Structures are given as structure tokens and as C-alpha cells.
Amino acid sequence: MSALQGLRVVDLTRVVAGPLCTQILADHGAEVIKIEAPEGDETRRLGPPFDAQGDAAYFSGLNRNKCSIALDLGAPAGREVLHRLLDGADVLIENFLPGTMKKWGFDYEADLAPRFPRLVYCSVTGFGADGPMGGKPGYDAVGQALGGLMSVNGFPETGPTRVGFPIVDLATGMNATIGILLALTERQHSGRGQRVEATLFDSALALLHPHAANTFMSGTAPGLPGNSHHSISTYDTYQAADGQIFLGIINEAQFRKFCALLGREDVPADERFATNKSRLANRPALRQAIEGMLREHSASSLFERLMAAGIPAAVVRTVPQALSDPHATHRGMIVSRDGYRGVNAAQTLSRTPATLRDIPPTFARDTREVLERAGYSAAEIDTLVASGVAPLKRRVN
């Protein structure tokens, strides 16, 4: 058994946020029918690298455990197929521009809720449908910029900097997952579905802790911290003998223990460094003192010693180094099957863990099987395929 076994999800999303949401649901057992436009999900082409079938890793990282079918929803026959697939579905998720589903006759309140009262409808957008920015397009970096995240990422000499992965997209996908599961839980009591919204803008603002709380209280804008922390010291990267090490020291006991480990009990006795507040006020002097302590130690050996002593620290790794860490293997965070490798779901359930049941699908791989289960005859399927309503090959613009 999987936690979401028996749940049926119709997935109209593409790119990052929506596909991440449905991959999480699929990893935990939901049946996810991914419906792509005839041109396919854009991320199939966002490479290199590409797999042997020509699909980019950008796509394969977000679309395992799903069935794949292509539909031209601009055609009446394509919309009729979608109506059939929604019969018995628990969740519909889409990330079109606001108004698109209404244009096609799939408005939640007017069209879907009366016909499918138990359906949970999730909309993933940049800014929502209304308000000053309602209906506007959005991508991850747009959310990072408008949501203030860039303004607290980077060094003063480099200026505001985009976080090096689509953090707003990923947070939006997680928020969509949470919203869907909340609505499904409520449905157990009411018997009714509801609309769920997850937007890039809302998700970006929700990521601003503690900067939002600090700004509300102080009325001032935070500056660029580099690798340091606005409110905590010693919490930064420092130069050791052969490279940088990050020290994650957040309280007085850890700081005293750290200094004692390096034979410098005098440092925390200095009033400039005795408390977190005084250390924040004397950052340059603190850095000089700490890097003097680290000068004779290699980053890797110091990392081992500090962690063994219960002092949070880290060497700064590359992505390949992080993925090959023995602890990642021990935690089951790397999954593989039939030539596919990916990062596992990060939710660990003791009785019903996430599973890798199927590799990411090629374009429209499961069209005939999905349509047969929806009640279409072989002749009807042939007609849908031949007409281009349910193409088996990706349309090239």
C-alpha cells in the first residue's frame, strides 16, 4: 500500500511547479494522468543533457510515476476526452493563464463543480486571477525578483542575485501539494471538493522568513548578507587552510565549545564575542579571530571534528559531491530504475513510503491505454490519433 493509493489525478501542468506537485502525489501512490499539449511539456526541450529518447533531464526530474497522453484541448473532441477522464477523478490540476480553462468550458464554479462535486481543482499561476497583477504571466525568477528574495541573496559587491535553482517554482509546487491534501482531508467530512490556489507570488512572500517578520517589526529593509545571517553569528563561511568551511553556530554553548575545540577559550571571554548580539556588532573582528583559529586546519578534517563534537559545520560541496554522499544513499534519497536516476521524495513514511514504480514517460506513451480505460473503442482511438486530437508524436512548431 501507498499513502495515496486509489487517488486519481488529472494533470494539465507543465514546466516545474505543477509537475513537482503531481510527482509528489505520484511517488506516494496516486494515479497521475499527465496530459500534454500536442507540442509537449516545454521542459522536454530544456537541455542539454538529453536522454536516449531526446527528452531533457529537466523533464525527467519532475515526471516519474505518471501516465502520459497528449490532447489538443483547443478541439471539441479533445475537451470531450478530458471530460471523460474527469469522471471518477479526485483532483484536477492546471497551470494555464487565468481564463484559459473558462474559455474551454472548464470553469470550476460554473462547469466542473456542478458536474463533479467531489473534484478538488488546483490552479497554479503566477499571481492569481485578479488584483493588480492578476492574470499576468510569471516564472520563477520573476517571483524571486518581485517577492524580495533576490534582495537578500548575494554579496554587497555583486548586488541582488537569483537563487541558483527555481526555489519559487519548487515552493509553489509544494504549496499546491499541501493545498490539495488539505482539500482532500476536508472532503472526507463534507463530501465536496473545492478550489485550491497556489501562486508564485504568494509562495515567494511565504519564503521570506525571518526577513518579513524583521521588516514588520523594524520598518527597515534587510541588506545583502553574503553567506552570513542577518540575526545569527557565527553563521557564515570562513577560510580554512585549504578551502572554505561553513560554521552553523547559533548559541553561546556551541560557540564556547567550538573555541575550546581549537584551544582558544579566550575568544568567547572577550566582551566583543561573548554574546550573539556583540558578535553581530563586531563581525569584522570576529572573522579575523576565527580565520586565525582555522588557518592551520583543513576544511574537510575540521568538518569531521566539529560534527563529531556536535557543532554544526559543512564543507561547501558541488552538486555531484552532494548526490554521491554515502548518507544520501543510506537515506534512500537516490532512486534508480531502467537507466533512470533521480532524487527520491523527501517525505519518509514508515509504513507507506514513496516508491519508484515507473520511469518518466516518453511523449504520449500511454495514450491508448488511458483512452481504453476511459471507454473508447479501438476505432475511436484511431480516429483521435489520426485527427491530431490525441497525437502520438510531438508537434513541432
N, C-alpha and C positions, 0 to 999 in steps of 0.2 A: 504494500500500500504506500501511496504517496499522499502528502498532506492535501493536495488539491485534485486528487483523482476523481474523475467524473465531472469536473468543471469543463465547460466548453467555451472557448474564447474565439471570437471572430476578430481578426487583427487587420485593420486597414492602415497601419502605420508604416513609416519608413524612416530612414536615417538613424537617429540614435535614441532619443528619449522613449518613444513608443516601443521600438523593438527591444530595448533593455527591459522595460516593464513586462512585456509578454514573454521574454526569455526567462525571467524570474518565475513567472507563473508556470511556464512550461517545464522548467527544471524541477518544480515541485509537483508535477503530475498533471497539470491541466492539458487538455487537448487544445492546441492552438492552430487555427487555420489562418495562415498568413496569405492575405490577398494583395497581390501587387498589381500596379497598373501595367499595361502591355509593355511599357518601357522598362519595367523592373524597378526595384528599390535602387535609389541613386548610389547607395554605398557599395553595390556590386561593382561599381566602376571606379571607386575611390582608392586607387592603388598607384604604384606597387606597394607591397607584393600581391601577386595573384596566385590562386591555386591552379591545379591542372585543368579545371573546368572554366577558368577565366574569371572567377569571382574573387574580389578583393578580400583581404584579411579583415578590412573594416566591416564587411558584411558578415563574415563567418563568426566574428567575435560576439555577435548580438542575436544570432538567429538559429541556434541549435534547438533540437527537440520540437520543431514546428513542421506542419504540413505546408506545402506551397502550391498556390493556384494563382493564375493571373486572370483578371477580369477587366473589361472595358466598361466602367460604370457610367460612361457617357452614353452608352447604348441601352435602350429599354430592356433588351434581353439580359444584359449584364446586371442591371438593377433587379430584375426578377430573380436571377440566381442568388444575389445577395439576400433578398427576402427569404428565399428558401433556406439558406444557410443560417439565418437568424432564428428560424423555427426550432426551438429547443435550446438555443444558445443562452448562456448565462451572462456573458459580457460581450459588448462591442466596444472596441477602442479605435479611435481615429485621430489623425493629426493634420487634417486639412485646414486650410484657411477658414475662419468662421464664415458661415453662409453656404459653404460648398455642399454639405450634407442636406441642408434645407432645399437647395436648388434641385437636388436629385430626388427629393421626396422622402428623405430620411431624417427630417427634423425630429428630435427626441420627443418633445412635448406634444406636437401635433400629429405625428405619424407613428412613431415607434412605441411610445408608452401605451397608447390605447390598444395596439395590436399585440405587443409583447410586454405585458405589465410587470413581469419579473426580471426584465432585462436591465442590467447595470450598464449604463452608457458612459464611457470615459472619453473626454475630449482633451487632447494635448495641444496647446497652442503657445504662441509667443507671449501674448498679452491678454488673452481672453477676447470675448466678442464685443464688449462695449467699453465705455470710459474713454479718456483722452487718447489712449494708444490702442484701443480696441480694434481688432481686425488686422493690425499691422503684422508684417512678417517678422520672424525672429530666428536667429541661430545662436549657438552657444556663446560666441564671442560678443555678440550684441548684448546678450543677457549679462555677461561679465562686465561689460563697459557701463551699461545703464544701471546695473544693480550695485555698483560701487566696488565690486570685487577687484577690479584692476587697480583701483586707487590704493589698496592695501597690500598689493603684491608687487615686489620689485625693490630695488635699491634707489636711494635718492639720486645717485649718479646716472641710473638707467631710466628712471621715470616709471609710471604705471605700466604693468606688464600682464599680459594674458597668462593665466594659469595654463601649464603646458599640456593639459588634457581637457576634454569637454566636461568640466565639472558641473556646469549648469544643466547641460543635457542629462548627465547621469543623475543628478539630484532630482530633476523633473521626472525621469523615469521611475526612480524610487518613490517619489511622492505619488505618482499615478498608481503604482502598485499598492501603496498603503491605502489610498483612497478607495480603490476597487475592493480590497479586502474588508475595509470598514463597511462599505455599502453591502457587500455580501453577508457580513455578520448581522447588520441591521435587517436585512431581508428575511433572516430566519425568524424574526419576531413579527414583521409587518406583512411579509409575503409579497412585498413590492420592491421593484428596482428603483433606481434614482440616477440622476446625472452626477457625474464626478468630473471635476476640472483639475488639471494640473498645468500651470503655465511656467514658462522660463523666467518671466519677470518675478512672479511670486517666489519661485524656488531660489532665485538669486538673492532676494531680500532675506529669505529664511536662513541663508547660509552665513549671514553677516555677524553672527555671534563671535566674540563679545563686542564687536565694533558698534553695532546698533545700540546695544544697552549702554555702552560708554558714551555714545553720542547723545542719546536721550538724557543722560544724567549731566554731562559736562557741557553740552552745546557746542563742542568743538569737533573738527574733522580729524580723524587719525591720519598720521603720516605714513610714509613708506618705511616698513620695518626691516627690509632685507630678510635675513634669516632669523632675526631676533623676534621677541614678543613684546607687544606694547605694555603688557601688565606683569610680566614674569621675567625674573633674572635669577639664575643663569639658565637661559633657554635660547641657545644660539649655536652656530658653528664656530669652531676655533681651530687654529693651526697647530697641528702636532708635528713631529719630526718629519714624517713622510706624507702628509696629506691632512685633510680636514676631518674633524670628528664633531658630531652634534651632541651637545650635552642637554639633557632634558631635566634639569634640576629645578624643582618648583617650590621647595620648602627649606626651612633652616636646617632641619636634621640632615637632609640629603646633602646640603652644601657643606656642612661641617664634616660629614663622612667622606665626601669627595676630597676635601682639602687634607684630611687626615691620611687618606689612602696615598696621597702624593707627598706626605711628610711636611705639609705646610699648615699646621694648626694655627699659625699666627695670622693667616689671612682672614678667617671669619672673626677673629678677635679685633681686627681693625674696624673702627666705627663706620668707615665708609662702606664696608661689606657685611656688616653684622645682620642686616635685615633685607628683605626683598625690596622695600622702599628705598633704602640707602644704596643698594646695589644698582637699582634703576637710575638713581640720580648720579651715579659715578660710573657709567658704562665704560668710558674710555680707559679709566684707571683699572677697572675690573678686567677688561680684556687683556691689558698689558700684564696683569698679575697672573691670570690663568694661562696665557700662552707662554709665559715664563715657566710655569709649572709643567707644561706639556712638551716643552722643547726637546727633551731627551727621550720621549716616548713615541713609539709608532702608533698610528691611529688604530690599526687592527688589534694589536695586543692590548692597548688601553681599553678598547671597546670590550674585549673579553673580560678583563679585570673588573671594570666598572659594573658590567651587567651581573657578573658573579657576586659582586658586593651589594647588589640591589639598587644600583644607581643607574637610572635610565640614560642610555647613550646609544649612538649609532654611527657607523661609518656610512658615508654617502655613497650609495651603490648605483650602478646602472640598472636599466630595466632587465637585461639578460641575467645579471647577477641576482636580482631580486627573485626572478622566476625560477632560478636554479637553486635557491636556498633549500637545504635539506628540511628546514622546518615547513616550507611550503608544501613539500611532498608529504611530510608527516601529517599535516593538517588536511590533506586531501584537496588542496586548492588547485592542483593541476590535473585536468582530466584529459583523457585521450581515447580515441576510437577511430579505426579505419583511416588512419592518416591525419585525423583532426586532433589538434591540441588546443585547449582553452583554459581560462581561469574559471574555476567552479563557482557556484552560487555561494555567497558569503553567509548564508543563514544555515546554521547547523542544528538540525533536529535529531533527537536521539532515536526515535522510533521510525520516523518517516523522512529520511534525509533526501536531499536533492539527488537526482540521478541523470546520467547522460544516456539517454535511450536512442538518440538519433543525431547524426551529424547535420550541420546546416544544409538545407535543401538547395539543389540547383533550381533554376527558374522553372516554375510551373510543374515541378516534378510529380506532384500528387494530384494533378487536375482530374484525371479520370476516376481515381478512387474517391475523391471528395464529391464529385458530381454524382457518382453511382450511389453513394450513401445518402445523398440529398434526394434521390428518387428519379434521377434522369436515366433514360434508356441509352443504350449504346449509340443508337441512331441520333438521338437528341444531342448527345455529347459530341458526336462527329460534326453535327451542324454548328454547334457553338464554337468548336475549334476551327472549322473551315471558314466561318464568317469573321473570325478575328475577335469575337466576343470573349473567348477563353483561349487565347493563343498559347501554344506550347513553346514557341520561340520568342525571344525578346525582340520587341520592335525597336528598330534603330531610327532615331530622329534625323 
